[in-house]
Amino acid sequence: MSRPLVEKDWGHLWVGLFVWITFQVVGPGISFSEESTRFQEWQLLEVKNGKPIPFEEFKPDLLAADVIYIGEEHDTPSHIEAALRVLDVLLSEGREPALAMEMFGWDGQDALDRYIVGKVEVQDQFLQESHWKDNWGGEYEGYEPLVTFAKDHSLSLFGLIPPRSLVKKVRSTGLMKASQDPDMQRWGFDAPISLDDPEYKRVLFEPIEQCHPGFSQKVYQKFYEASIFKDEGMAKVIADYLQRRVGRSQPLVSYTGGGHIQYGVPIPKRVERRLASPIRQVTLYLHAFDPNRESEIGEMIEGGIADYLWLTPMGPDGPQPRCGS
């Protein structure tokens, strides 16, 4: 009997689907010059023109942002390194960033707050009280450097994802019925969520039906609703922070799977919709460089995957498979 999928499994599914989605959105036949395809590890690409830029040229955009969305491929240590560099640059330039992570849920926020200020010192206790296994389910050690950095520099650390209990209710009963549950109000999630999002469905959800066939349309629909619910929930955390922060010198660094930021569709556009005044958002997509799949980088650039694409060394598991298989 197969084990139940936890949130990390769905994250891997989205990451694996990314390459397949890109080919569907952009299509084959894109031509890049020989010069433009000489990619390499730790190369930072400005997506709007497809050209590599020094990190120093990226810094002005980074420092001017209200939100920096970093999209990772799970279990890739170089992506943690990249995020730490972004945080370090912000601090060194006098910014006071907060960090928000998909790997922690709302129900672990009290534990995060207490851990940052040293009121919880035992790691096992911290993981238990932050509901790490319930909401993420993967190995903590890979993400520990981000948490440690936040603690060492007294940065606010936020759990982005709604509690898994709420996600499970949406996935099992549908969003409309789950929205009437008292737990939704208890967690402050009483705003209506529109499911009429053709762009979201076309870019991020329809490929799931083709990559993972065999389920009923009812199952696909509930998974679609749960996906929107999670992205809306993460957008809520980010928007709430931006509304209550003191001054614009306190940007938020959002660290999630890449599927939640690609094309600006899942989280960024939902954050914008929740805010009355305009904000500056920067999306940074991290991609483990595989020299045998260079053509996919061209597809990402042509499709406008993010504002910036950072090519990093692959993780210990090698290239991310297509369709999450």
Secondary structure in CASP SS format (residue, H / E / C, confidence):
PFRMAT SS
TARGET T0000
AUTHOR 0000-0000-0000
METHOD secondary structure of the structure
MODEL  1
M C 1.00
S C 1.00
R C 1.00
P C 1.00
L C 1.00
V C 1.00
E H 1.00
K H 1.00
D H 1.00
W H 1.00
G H 1.00
H H 1.00
L H 1.00
W H 1.00
V H 1.00
G H 1.00
L H 1.00
F H 1.00
V H 1.00
W H 1.00
I H 1.00
T H 1.00
F H 1.00
Q H 1.00
V H 1.00
V H 1.00
G C 1.00
P C 1.00
G C 1.00
I C 1.00
S C 1.00
F C 1.00
S C 1.00
E C 1.00
E H 1.00
S H 1.00
T H 1.00
R C 1.00
F C 1.00
Q C 1.00
E C 1.00
W C 1.00
Q C 1.00
L E 1.00
L E 1.00
E E 1.00
V C 1.00
K C 1.00
N C 1.00
G C 1.00
K E 1.00
P E 1.00
I C 1.00
P C 1.00
F H 1.00
E H 1.00
E H 1.00
F H 1.00
K H 1.00
P H 1.00
D H 1.00
L H 1.00
L H 1.00
A H 1.00
A C 1.00
D C 1.00
V E 1.00
I E 1.00
Y E 1.00
I E 1.00
G E 1.00
E E 1.00
E C 1.00
H C 1.00
D C 1.00
T C 1.00
P H 1.00
S H 1.00
H H 1.00
I H 1.00
E H 1.00
A H 1.00
A H 1.00
L H 1.00
R H 1.00
V H 1.00
L H 1.00
D H 1.00
V H 1.00
L H 1.00
L H 1.00
S H 1.00
E C 1.00
G C 1.00
R C 1.00
E C 1.00
P C 1.00
A E 1.00
L E 1.00
A E 1.00
M E 1.00
E E 1.00
M E 1.00
F E 1.00
G E 1.00
W H 1.00
D H 1.00
G H 1.00
Q H 1.00
D H 1.00
A H 1.00
L H 1.00
D H 1.00
R H 1.00
Y H 1.00
I H 1.00
V C 1.00
G C 1.00
K C 1.00
V C 1.00
E C 1.00
V C 1.00
Q H 1.00
D H 1.00
Q H 1.00
F H 1.00
L H 1.00
Q H 1.00
E H 1.00
S C 1.00
H C 1.00
W H 1.00
K H 1.00
D H 1.00
N H 1.00
W C 1.00
G C 1.00
G C 1.00
E C 1.00
Y C 1.00
E C 1.00
G C 1.00
Y C 1.00
E H 1.00
P H 1.00
L H 1.00
V H 1.00
T H 1.00
F H 1.00
A H 1.00
K H 1.00
D H 1.00
H C 1.00
S C 1.00
L C 1.00
S C 1.00
L E 1.00
F E 1.00
G E 1.00
L E 1.00
I E 1.00
P C 1.00
P C 1.00
R H 1.00
S H 1.00
L H 1.00
V H 1.00
K H 1.00
K H 1.00
V H 1.00
R H 1.00
S H 1.00
T H 1.00
G C 1.00
L H 1.00
M H 1.00
K H 1.00
A H 1.00
S C 1.00
Q C 1.00
D C 1.00
P H 1.00
D H 1.00
M H 1.00
Q H 1.00
R H 1.00
W C 1.00
G C 1.00
F C 1.00
D C 1.00
A C 1.00
P C 1.00
I C 1.00
S C 1.00
L C 1.00
D C 1.00
D C 1.00
P H 1.00
E H 1.00
Y H 1.00
K H 1.00
R H 1.00
V H 1.00
L H 1.00
F H 1.00
E H 1.00
P H 1.00
I H 1.00
E H 1.00
Q H 1.00
C H 1.00
H C 1.00
P C 1.00
G C 1.00
F C 1.00
S C 1.00
Q H 1.00
K H 1.00
V H 1.00
Y H 1.00
Q H 1.00
K H 1.00
F H 1.00
Y H 1.00
E H 1.00
A H 1.00
S H 1.00
I H 1.00
F H 1.00
K H 1.00
D H 1.00
E H 1.00
G H 1.00
M H 1.00
A H 1.00
K H 1.00
V H 1.00
I H 1.00
A H 1.00
D H 1.00
Y H 1.00
L H 1.00
Q H 1.00
R H 1.00
R C 1.00
V C 1.00
G C 1.00
R C 1.00
S C 1.00
Q C 1.00
P C 1.00
L E 1.00
V E 1.00
S E 1.00
Y E 1.00
T E 1.00
G E 1.00
G H 1.00
G H 1.00
H H 1.00
I C 1.00
Q H 1.00
Y H 1.00
G H 1.00
V C 1.00
P C 1.00
I C 1.00
P H 1.00
K H 1.00
R H 1.00
V H 1.00
E H 1.00
R H 1.00
R H 1.00
L C 1.00
A C 1.00
S C 1.00
P C 1.00
I C 1.00
R C 1.00
Q E 1.00
V E 1.00
T E 1.00
L E 1.00
Y E 1.00
L E 1.00
H E 1.00
A E 1.00
F C 1.00
D C 1.00
P H 1.00
N H 1.00
R H 1.00
E H 1.00
S H 1.00
E H 1.00
I H 1.00
G H 1.00
E H 1.00
M H 1.00
I H 1.00
E H 1.00
G H 1.00
G C 1.00
I C 1.00
A C 1.00
D C 1.00
Y E 1.00
L E 1.00
W E 1.00
L E 1.00
T E 1.00
P C 1.00
M C 1.00
G C 1.00
P C 1.00
D C 1.00
G C 1.00
P C 1.00
Q C 1.00
P C 1.00
R H 1.00
C H 1.00
G H 1.00
S C 1.00
END
